[in-house]
Amino acid sequence: MKYNAGKIAGNKASRVLLASAMLLGMLTACSDPAPAGQGQPKAETAAPTSGGIYHLGETVNPEQVTNFNPFLATGNWTPFFDYVFDSLYYFNPVKGALMPRLADGEGKWSNDNKTYTVKLNLKAKWHDGQPFTVDDVLYSFQTLKNNKVLDRYQLWGDNRLKDVTAQGTDTVVFTMNNQFPSLPFYLSTVYMVPKHLFEKENAAEFLNKTPVGTGPFKFKSINESAIVLDRNADYFLGAPSIDQLYVNRFNNSSTLTLALEKGDVQGTTGTVAMPSVPKLLENPVNKLQIYPGLSTYSVIMNNEKPLLSDPAVRKAIQLALDRKSLIEKGESNGVFPANPGFLSSVFGDMTDKKLIDSAAYNYNLNEAVKGLEAAGYKKNAKGIYEKDGKPLSFTYHMAANAPAQNKEGAMITAWLKEVGIETTTKLVTWPELTKLLMAGDYELLQNGITTPPDPQAQLEIFHSKMTAPIGSNTPGLNYMRFRDADVDKWLDEASSADSAKRKELYQQVQQRIADKAPIAVMYNVGGHIPYRVDQFTNYDENLPVTSALSLKQIKKK
């Protein structure tokens, strides 16, 4: 049974949610995830039975398989967790609805909306045969409380969770310090881990090399060619029909796309060379599922770095991005326009959509130059603007071996040069990009940021509580090191406000973000998932077709 997002959240705005936080791991085609070994797995297959082996193609590099701990932000390929672990709820981005996983149906709010009670589905078992219990849930959430660095979305913030307790043997009670209507959506971001294994380790450092979850697929092995998962015949929501799920590892999106064309792999979570999509779809056995989402690709600016602390400079960078060209030429129109106020259009009337098309925030090289000159910048002999002898010259980080991102980065740096801003491009791996962002060891960095499925969560990446000084890892997603007292105040008030007040406050936050330009948005991404229908059938197109809940239903033809 599926549960309407608005019904669970208790506010109308939530009904329009169309993208999942757990798509943190669903890096879409535009992301061109980092390189690894390529090709089919070697001598890994168990003797197949009637269900067959489903080959999923991904670009998973060595740095993305250093651990399988769902609490850790780096060192893993995050879609893995959706296949092996379960959260209490899953947010379905295609339908904008929460679906119970380890929760046994919809939770219940107290009359004062400060407690949320969730009954558990105790039919679930860990892959090692141990029963799933209420203690596993308490441990998982207590671990976030005890390790602030793991609590990426600040569930244990001052006005949020106060306590998580058991009510009998099958029910968990979430008690809040204040009303927090977004809680059910935040619950979809936390994977439950087995207490009997994790309590023996330091959860903040545990690499979990042989992961044990409750999910539809069990970890079997990993090599340079593939991650191999077996079906969980005891999965409490119904055993997968396929025998094994192979995550075949490729060097880049181009070789992966070729494998899709040849039928060597049947699908991907979204990695595809976008220029190849028209040719791919000429073959009727290939399909492409598209939906909007909560990943926003941007030029992320370190607001604490010299010169980038000046809003005039950041605004010039914002105006130098031709988002229409990026979408058409870089992404073959497979993504959606982004909001300079950052809130995705999937949030309906909570989003200030007029900002998306406003001339004040769209591509305009002349206005970018005027803004710099009005702020006192003058061109030097090299044609680069400078002030007080300091030129607007920045290191520009982006992913290596990422054709789409590299093409878009080249477009962006060329536009910046036209404005009079000099860049030196530096290519690093995807995990390295995340480390640079967290520590603040960058100036300009091209990457995506994905948030939980709630407007509060998306805008809170600009709250000062979500950042840290350069050199310290951020506790949240405020990699920009942006700080604004009004934004903090508005977001704090919105956290417990009713829908009408939240909308008013979110409009104010979006306007401030667009004006201060702490980040220069490129485009919004949900899913553009290529998959084949010649060897397998029964994909659920009401879900991301290569999600765990869809793949457990597919059948070999």
N, C-alpha and C positions, 0 to 999 in steps of 0.2 A: 504494500500500500504506500502511496506517495502522499506527502503532506505539503500543503501549500505554504510557501515561505511566509506570506503575510499572516496566516493563521498562527503559525508557531511563534513568530516574532511579536505578534500583538500590535503591529502597526502597519498602516496601509502602504507605506513606502516600500516595505520589504517585498511586496507582491511583485514588484518589477525587477527583482534581482535576476540576472541572467548569467552569472559567472561565478566560478567556485574558487575559494581560497586554496583548495587542494589542487587547483590547477597551477599552484606554485611550481609544481613539478612538470606540468604539461607545457614545456617550452615549445612554442609554436614555430612554424616554418621560418618565420622571420628571424628567429633566434639563431638558426644554424648552430646547434650545440656543438661542443668542442670535439676534437678528433680523438680517435682511438683505433684499435685494430679493426679490420673490416672483414667481411665475408661470412661464410656459414660456419657454425660450430664444428669442432672436430671430435669424432668418436665420443659424443656425449649422450646420444639418444638411448633411452631405455626402449625395450621392445614395445613398439606402438600397439595399441589396441584399436578398437573401432573409432575412438574419438579423434585420433590424429594429433598432429603437432601443428600449432599455429606459430608462424614466424612473424614476429614484430620487428621492424627495422628501426634502429635508433643510432644516433651518434653519441656514444657514451665513452668518454675518455678515461684514462687511468685515474685521474684525480677525482673522478666522480664515483669511484667504487672503492674508496679507501675505508669506508665504514657503512654499516647498514643500521645506524642508530637514528630513528626518526626524530629524536630531540635535537640533533645537530644540524646547523644551517648549511654547513659546507661538507665536502667530501663525499657527497652522494648524488645519485641520479634520482630525483625525488618521485617520479612516477612509480618507481619500484615499490614505494610504501603502499600505494593504493592496491596493488596486487597481493601483497603479503600481509598487510596489517588492516585493521578496521578502526575507525573513529566511532563515536557514539552516533553521529549523523553524517551523512554525505550530502553535500550540496550539489545538485544536478544543474549545471549551467545551461543546459538546453531548455529546460522547462522552468527554471527559476524556482526550484522547490527543494526543500530539505527532505531527505529520505532516511529512515532509520537504518543503522547498521547494527551496532551493538546495543542501541537503545531498542526497547520493545515498544515501539510506537511513539506517539507524540508526548512531550513532557507537559507538565502542568505548572502554571504560575500561581503563586499565592495571591490573596486578595490585595495585598499591598505591593505586589509585583517585585518583591525583594528576595523571593526564593523560587527556585525552579526545580521541580522534582522529576527525575527520570527513572523509569523502571527499566531494568536491564534484561536482555535476552540471554538467559543462562543456558540456552542450548549450545551456545558457542563453546568451543574448546581450543586450547592452544595447540599448535602443530605437534608438540611433543606429547600430546595426550592429556596434559593437565587441564582441569576445568578452568574456565574463565569465571572470575568471581568479582564481587564488589570491591574486594581489597585491591585488585589490579587497577580499577578505576581510581580509587583513592590514592594509590601510589603514583599513578601517572600524573595526576594533577598536583599532588604534593611535591613531586620532583620539580615541576615548573616553579612552584613557590619557593623552594629551597635553592634554586639555581636561577637567579634573575636573568642571566645571560641566555638561558634557554627559553624564557618566557617572551618570545619575540613580539607578541601582540599585546603584551601587558594585561593579561587576564587577571593577574593579581594586583592591578593598579589600585590606587586609593579609593576610588569610587566604584570598584568592580567586585571581584570575588573577595569575600571575607572568610568563607570556610566551605569545605566540601566534605560531607559526612555521609555515613551509611544509615539507611532506614531499613532495618531488617537485613536480610541476606540478598535481596534482589533489587534494591532501590538506592539511588544516590540523590542527595539533596544539595543543591548549589545555593549558598546563601550570599547575598550581595550586601555591600555597605550602602549602596544606593540603588535606585532603579537602573537597570541595565538591559533594555529591551533587545539589544543585539546579541545577548549571550548565546542563544541556540545556534546562531551562525558561527560564532567563535568556537563552539564545541566541535564543529566540523573540521577544525584545523588541528586538533590534537589526536594523534594516534595513540591507542592504548598499547602498553607494553606489559610483558609478563613480570609481575613482581618477583616471582620465585627465581628468576634469572637476573633481572636488573638490580635487585637489592644487594647482590653480591659484588656489585661494581660501582665505580663512580660514574653516574649517569652522564655527567658533563664531559667525560673523556672516553667512555666505553665505546669501542669500535664495532661491537656486535657482529663479528665476522660470520657467524652462523645464525642468522636471524630466525626467531620463532615468533610467528604472529597468529592471528585467528582468521586471516583472510582467505579468499578462494583459491590462492595458489601458494604452494610451499617452496621455499628456497631449496634448490638441489645443489647447484654448483655455479662456478664462474670461471671463465678463462678469457683469453684475449679476444676471442671471437664472439662470445655470447654469455648472457646470464640465463641460466636454465631453471625454470620453475615447473614443478609437478602440480597436477590438480589436487586439490584438497577434497578427497572423497567424503569427508565428514563436515563440509562447510555447512553451517547452520542455516544459511539462506538458500541452500540448494547447491549441490556439487556441480562444478563445471562439466560440460559435455566433452571438451577437448582433454586429451591426456597430458599434454605439456604445452607450456608457453615458452618459446624461445625469444629472448630479446637479442637479436643479432646486432652486433656492433660494427659501425662503419666509420670511415675516416671523415666523411663530410656528407652534406645533404645531396650533393650531385651523384655520388656513387650509390647512396641510398635510393634516390629517385630512379636510377637506372635499374636497381634490383626490383623496385616496384613494377617498373615497366616490363621486366622479364618474368615476373611472377615468382622470384626467389623469396620475396617476403610478401605478406598479405596486407600489411598495414603499418601505421606508425601513429604515435600520439600527436603528431603534427609536424614533424620534421620533413620538409620537402623543398626542393629547389623551385621557388615560385615561377621563374621563367619557363620551367618545364611543364607546368600544370596544363596549359592548353593541349600540348602534345599528349600528355598522360591521359587526359580525358577524351581524346579521340577514340580510345579503346573503350567500348561500352562496359567492359568488366571492371573498369576503374571508376570509383566514385569519390566525391569530395564533400565532406560535411563541413559546413561553415556556420559559426555562431559568434556573437560578440562576447567580450569577457572582461576580466579585471587585470590583465597584463597591459601595462602602458610602457612602450619603448620610448626612450627619451635621451637627450644629452643631459646627463646628470652633472650638475655643477657644484663644486665644493665651495660653499658660501663662506667658509672660514679662510680660504686662501687669499693672499693679496690680490687686489684688483677684482677678483670675483666676489668680494664682499660688497662691491659697488653695484647697486641695482641697475644703474645705467648700462653697465657692461653686460650684465645678465640679460637685460631687456634687448640689447643689440643682438645677442646670440639667439634669443627667442625669435626675433624678427628676421633673422638670417635663414631660418629653416623653412623651406618650401615643402610643407607637409603634403600638399597635393601631388607633387612630383615624387616624393618618397613612396607614397601609397601606390601610384600608378607604375612608376619605373622600377622601384625596388621590390614591391610586394604584389605586383600584378593585380591590384585591386582586391586582394584577399584579406585586407584588414580594414579597420574603421577609423574615421577621423578622431583625433584625441582632443580633449578639452584643455585649454591653457590653464584652467582652474583645477585640473587633474581629475575631478570626479567623472567617472565613466558615464556615458549616456545610457547605460543599461539600468541606471537608477531612476529612470523616468523623470518625474517632475522635481525630484531632489536635485537634479543636475541643471546647472545654469547653461542651457544649450546655446544661448545667444553668444556666449564667449567663444564657441567653436568657430563661428563664422565672422566674428567681429574683426574689422579691419585693423583695430588697435593692437591685435595680437597675432596677426597673420603675416606671412612673408612680405617684407617690404624693405629692401636693401637701402633705399633712400632714407626712410625713417630711422633705420638702424644707425646710419651715418649721422643724421641730424641729432639723434639722442646722444651719441658719443661726443660730438662737438659741443653740444649745449652743456655737457658735463665737464668740459674743459680739456678734452683729449685732442691732440693734434698729431698729424701724420709726421713720421720721421723720414729720413732719407730712403728707407726701404719701403715706404708706403704703409707702414704699420702704425696704428694709433698708439700714442703713449701719453703719459701724464707724470710730471715730476721725474722725468728720465726713466720711467718704468714702462716698457712696451707691453702691449696686449699680446703676449706670446705664451702659449700654454701647451702642455703635453696632453695629447688626446688619446686616451686608452680605448681600445675595442678588441673584440675577440679575434683570435687567430683562426685561420682555416674556416672562416664563416663567410662564404661568398656573398650572400645577401647583405649581411651586416657590413662587410667591407665595401661593397658597392655603395651602400647608403652613406657610410662614413666618408667615402671619397667625395660624394656629392656635398655633404655637409661642410667638410673642411674647405672645399672650393668656394662655397658661398661665404664662409667666414673670411676667407682671403679677400674676396671682393669687398667685404665690409671694411677690411683693414685689420683683421684679427689673425695673427699667425698661429699655426698649430704644428706640432711635431707628433706624428702618429706613432703609437707604440702598441704592438699586438701582443696579447697575452691569452692564456686559456680562460675558459669560462669560470672555473673555480677561483682563479687568480683575480678576476674582475670582482667577484664577491668579496674576497679578502681585502682588496684595495678599498672598496666601498665601505666596508665595516670599520676599517681602521682610519679612513680618511686620507689615505696615502695616494691622492690623485688630484688633478685639477678639473679636467673634463673627461667624462667617461660615458660611453655609449652602451646602454644596456636596458633591460626591462625590469620593472618592479611590479610584483604581483601581490595583491592584498587579500584578506578574507572577504567574504561576500556580504559586505555591509558598507553603506556610505560612511558611517562613523569610522570604521576601520581604514577605509581608503584615505580619507582626509587626515586621519591621525598620523600618517607618516610625516606630516609637517609639524607635529607637536614637539615641543622642546624635550619632553620626557622620553621621546623616542630616539634621541641623539646623544652624542658624547663628544668631548673635545678630540681634536685630531690626535691620533696615537692610541686612543682607547676605542675598543669595539662598541658600536652602537647597540643599545638594548632593543632597539626597534628598527624600523626601515627608514628613519630620517638620515639617510646617507648624505644628504645635502648639507647637513649641519645648519639647517635653517632654524632661526628662532624669532618669534614674533609674539609679544605678550598678548595682543588682541586675539590672535589665532588660538593660542592656548586657552584663553578665557572662553571664547566662543565654543571650542570643541569640548571643554569641560562641562559647559552648560548643556550642550546638545546631547551629551552622553546619557542623560537621564530625562530629557525633555520629551514632550509628546510630539506627534508627527508634524503638526503645523509649526511648532517652534523650531524643531530640528531643521525643517526646510528653510526657514528664515535664517537660521544661524549658518547652515551650510552654504547658502547663497553668499553670505558675507565672507566666509572663509575662501570660497572659490574666487571671488572678486579680488581678495587680497593676494592670493597665490598668483593669479594672472598678472596683477600689477607689480608684485615684487619679483616675479620670475625666478624663483629658486631652482627651477628645473625647466628645460625647454622640451616640450613634448613632441614626439614624432607621430605616433599612431597608437591605436588601441587594438589589442589582440584578444580573441577568445580561442576559437578553434578553427583551423582549416586542416581537417584530418583526411588524408587520402587512404583509401582502402579498396581491396579487391573483393569481388563477389563470385569469382569463378570456382574457388575451391571450398569456401565456407559460406554458410547462410545463417539466417536468424540473428543478424546484427540488430540491436535495439537502437533505432535512430532517435528515440526519445531520450537517449543518454549519449554522451560522447561515445562513439561506436567502438573505440579501443580502450575504454575504461574497464575496470575490473568487473563491474556489474553487467556490462554488455558482453565482454568476452567470455564470461562464465556461461552465457546462454547460446553462444554460436555453436553450430554443428557442421561437421564435415559433410560435403555433398557426396 
